[in-house]
Amino acid sequence: MMNLDNIVGIVAGIFTSISLLPQLIKMIRQKKATDISLKMLLTLLAGLALWVWYGIMKMDWPIIITNCFSVVVNVLILLFRWRYKNNSADDK
C-alpha cells in the first residue's frame, strides 16, 4: 500500500524528471542548441547517475525509474546539443 511518503517521492521524481522535456522539445523543433550549458548538463548528468546508483543500493524503484528517465532526457539533450551546435553558431 502506498503511504504519503511514497506518493510525495513519486510526484517529486516525476516533476524533476520532466523538467527538461520542454527544453528538449524546443531544441528538436528549432534545431538549435543556443544557451545550453555543457557544464550544467554534465554536472546534472553526474548527479542523476549517482541518484540511480543510490536508488539501486536502496532498491527504491521510484528513485531508480524517475532518475533513469532523467538520465535519458539529459543524454538526448547532450546529443541534440552536439548535433545542432553548428545551427546555433550560424545565428550569432
C-alpha positions in Angstrom: 0.0 0.0 0.0 1.2 3.5 -0.9 1.8 5.9 2.0 2.2 9.6 1.9 6.0 9.4 1.8 6.0 7.3 -1.3 3.4 9.4 -3.1 5.3 12.6 -2.4 8.6 11.0 -3.6 7.0 9.7 -6.8 5.4 13.1 -7.6 8.6 14.9 -6.9 10.5 12.5 -9.1 8.0 12.9 -11.9 8.3 16.7 -11.8 12.1 16.6 -11.6 12.2 14.1 -14.5 10.1 16.1 -16.8 11.6 19.4 -16.0 13.9 19.4 -19.0 11.4 18.0 -21.5 10.3 21.5 -22.7 13.9 22.3 -23.4 14.4 19.1 -25.4 11.2 19.7 -27.4 12.3 23.3 -28.1 15.7 22.1 -29.3 14.2 19.5 -31.6 11.6 21.8 -33.1 14.0 24.7 -33.7 17.0 22.6 -34.5 19.1 25.0 -32.3 21.0 24.5 -29.1 21.6 28.1 -28.1 22.4 28.8 -24.5 22.7 25.2 -23.3 25.4 25.0 -20.8 27.6 21.9 -21.3 29.0 22.1 -17.7 25.5 22.3 -16.3 24.3 19.3 -18.3 27.4 17.2 -17.4 27.0 18.1 -13.7 23.3 17.3 -13.7 24.0 14.0 -15.5 26.6 13.0 -12.9 24.2 13.8 -10.1 21.4 11.8 -11.8 23.7 8.9 -12.3 24.5 8.9 -8.6 20.8 9.1 -7.7 20.3 6.0 -9.9 23.1 4.2 -8.1 21.7 5.3 -4.7 18.3 4.0 -5.7 19.8 0.7 -6.8 21.6 0.4 -3.5 18.4 1.1 -1.6 16.2 -0.9 -4.0 14.0 2.2 -4.2 12.1 1.9 -7.5 10.7 5.4 -7.7 14.2 6.8 -7.4 15.6 4.4 -9.9 12.9 4.9 -12.5 12.5 8.7 -12.3 16.2 9.3 -12.4 16.8 6.8 -15.2 14.2 8.7 -17.2 16.0 12.0 -16.3 19.3 10.5 -17.5 17.8 9.6 -20.8 16.4 13.1 -21.3 19.7 14.7 -20.4 21.6 12.4 -22.7 19.2 13.3 -25.5 19.8 17.0 -24.8 23.5 16.5 -25.0 23.2 14.6 -28.3 21.0 17.3 -29.8 23.3 20.0 -28.4 26.2 18.3 -30.3 24.1 17.8 -33.4 22.7 21.3 -33.6 25.8 23.2 -32.4 26.6 24.5 -35.9 23.0 25.6 -36.4 23.3 27.8 -33.3 26.6 29.2 -34.3 25.2 30.4 -37.6 22.6 32.6 -35.9 25.2 34.6 -33.9 
